[in-house]
Amino acid sequence: MFDIIKTALGSVFGGKTPQGESQILNSLTELLKGQKQKQRDFELALEKEFQKRLDKEIEDRQSAREMQSEALRQSDLFSKRFLYYLSAGIMLGALIANLAPLFVVIPEESQVIVNKSMDFFNYVVAGGIISFFYGTKVNNRKNA
């Protein structure tokens, strides 16, 4: 493949065109032949891998919910409520972290890092907690 490009570009930029422009067009046509099918095959493989990972994530979350259901059957109050304490602590941390920039002066050069950190914290951590307790759209769509 690289030989074709080298030949096509070398003849154009090298100043020598033995068979003229038709050789360049033929070389490029040969190079690009089948690219759409290769791209489609890659997209299908990527989609299958994404679906496999998504199913694994949903299964993992479902097993965590089953573990919580099992914990609720126990008589120990702390075991029953541990997940709720942990979630409340993380959400309280998110609230404090979101309100902290209102009371603390952040240097101008650090504002971008603080904003990115807050976005990560809000979307990943808080979003994960909410999706754990209320489920995900993907899970609902799959069951429908």
KEVEX-128940 format. One record per residue (C-alpha): x, y, z; residue in one letter. Coordinates in Angstrom, 2 decimals. Layout:
     east    north       up  residuo
        X        Y        Z        A
...
This chain:
     east    north       up  residuo
     0.00     0.00     0.00        M
     2.79     2.40     0.90        F
     4.63     1.50    -2.30        D
     1.65     2.68    -4.32        I
     1.57     6.00    -2.46        I
     5.32     6.34    -2.79        K
     5.14     5.67    -6.52        T
     2.23     8.07    -7.05        A
     3.65    10.89    -4.98        L
     7.24    10.29    -6.04        G
     6.38    10.67    -9.69        S
     4.43    13.87    -9.05        V
     6.86    15.58    -6.71        F
     9.98    14.06    -8.23        G
     9.26    15.72   -11.54        G
     9.19    12.48   -13.52        K
     5.89    11.16   -14.81        T
     6.70     8.15   -17.01        P
     3.13     7.19   -17.89        Q
     1.58    10.54   -17.03        G
    -1.39    11.29   -14.87        E
    -3.19     8.03   -15.62        S
    -0.61     6.11   -13.58        Q
    -1.29     8.34   -10.58        I
    -5.04     7.93   -10.93        L
    -4.70     4.17   -11.31        N
    -2.44     3.99    -8.25        S
    -4.83     6.03    -6.12        L
    -7.83     4.05    -7.36        T
    -6.09     0.81    -6.44        E
    -5.20     2.22    -3.03        L
    -8.73     3.33    -2.21        L
   -10.41     0.20    -3.55        K
   -12.30    -1.61    -0.79        G
   -11.81     1.11     1.84        Q
   -15.56     1.54     2.45        K
   -16.00    -2.18     3.14        Q
   -12.99    -2.22     5.46        K
   -14.36     0.79     7.29        Q
   -17.79    -0.85     7.62        R
   -16.22    -4.09     8.92        D
   -14.26    -2.08    11.46        F
   -17.39    -0.20    12.56        E
   -19.30    -3.47    13.00        L
   -16.48    -4.98    15.05        A
   -16.30    -1.82    17.14        L
   -20.06    -1.86    17.69        E
   -19.96    -5.51    18.82        K
   -17.14    -4.74    21.26        E
   -19.02    -1.73    22.60        F
   -22.19    -3.80    23.07        Q
   -20.22    -6.51    24.87        K
   -18.70    -3.98    27.27        R
   -22.05    -2.29    27.80        L
   -23.69    -5.63    28.64        D
   -20.87    -6.36    31.10        K
   -21.38    -2.96    32.77        E
   -25.13    -3.53    33.08        I
   -24.55    -7.03    34.46        E
   -22.04    -5.65    36.98        D
   -24.48    -3.00    38.14        R
   -27.25    -5.60    38.39        Q
   -25.08    -7.85    40.56        S
   -24.34    -4.85    42.82        A
   -28.08    -4.29    43.19        R
   -28.53    -7.97    44.07        E
   -25.77    -7.62    46.67        M
   -27.62    -4.64    48.16        Q
   -30.87    -6.64    48.24        S
   -29.03    -9.37    50.14        E
   -27.63    -6.78    52.57        A
   -31.15    -5.49    53.24        L
   -32.19    -8.96    54.43        R
   -29.60    -8.90    57.24        Q
   -30.42    -7.80    60.77        S
   -27.40    -5.48    61.19        D
   -28.52    -1.88    60.59        L
   -25.09    -0.65    59.49        F
   -24.85    -3.35    56.78        S
   -28.32    -2.47    55.60        K
   -27.55     1.21    55.36        R
   -23.86     1.21    54.38        F
   -24.52     1.84    50.71        L
   -26.80     4.73    51.59        Y
   -24.22     6.23    53.96        Y
   -21.53     5.90    51.32        L
   -23.72     7.45    48.63        S
   -24.78    10.29    50.92        A
   -21.13    10.96    51.79        G
   -20.09    11.08    48.16        I
   -23.01    13.34    47.24        M
   -22.21    15.61    50.21        L
   -18.60    15.74    48.99        G
   -19.84    16.68    45.53        A
   -22.02    19.44    47.00        L
   -19.14    20.84    49.07        I
   -16.78    20.66    46.09        A
   -19.32    22.46    43.90        N
   -19.88    25.21    46.47        L
   -16.19    25.62    47.42        A
   -15.29    27.85    44.44        P
   -17.86    30.37    45.70        L
   -15.91    30.84    48.94        F
   -12.33    30.11    47.87        V
   -10.32    32.21    45.44        V
    -8.96    30.00    42.68        I
    -5.92    31.29    40.79        P
    -6.59    32.11    37.14        E
    -4.10    29.53    35.86        E
    -5.79    26.75    37.87        S
    -9.38    27.42    36.87        Q
    -9.32    25.13    33.84        V
    -8.02    22.21    35.92        I
   -10.58    22.87    38.66        V
   -13.41    23.02    36.10        N
   -12.33    19.75    34.46        K
   -12.00    18.05    37.84        S
   -15.44    19.23    38.87        M
   -16.96    18.05    35.60        D
   -15.36    14.64    36.05        F
   -16.52    14.42    39.64        F
   -20.08    15.48    38.83        N
   -20.59    13.32    35.75        Y
   -18.78    10.17    36.75        V
   -19.21     9.90    40.51        V
   -22.58    11.56    41.07        A
   -23.94    10.20    37.78        G
   -22.85     6.70    38.75        G
   -24.67     6.91    42.07        I
   -27.85     8.20    40.48        I
   -27.78     5.54    37.76        S
   -27.19     2.85    40.39        F
   -30.27     3.78    42.38        F
   -32.57     4.75    39.53        Y
   -31.27     2.53    36.75        G
   -30.15     3.47    33.26        T
   -31.98     4.11    30.03        K
   -29.94     1.38    28.36        V
   -31.16    -1.22    30.83        N
   -34.79    -0.13    30.40        N
   -34.53    -0.10    26.60        R
   -33.00    -3.58    26.57        K
   -35.78    -5.04    28.72        N
   -38.53    -3.47    26.61        A
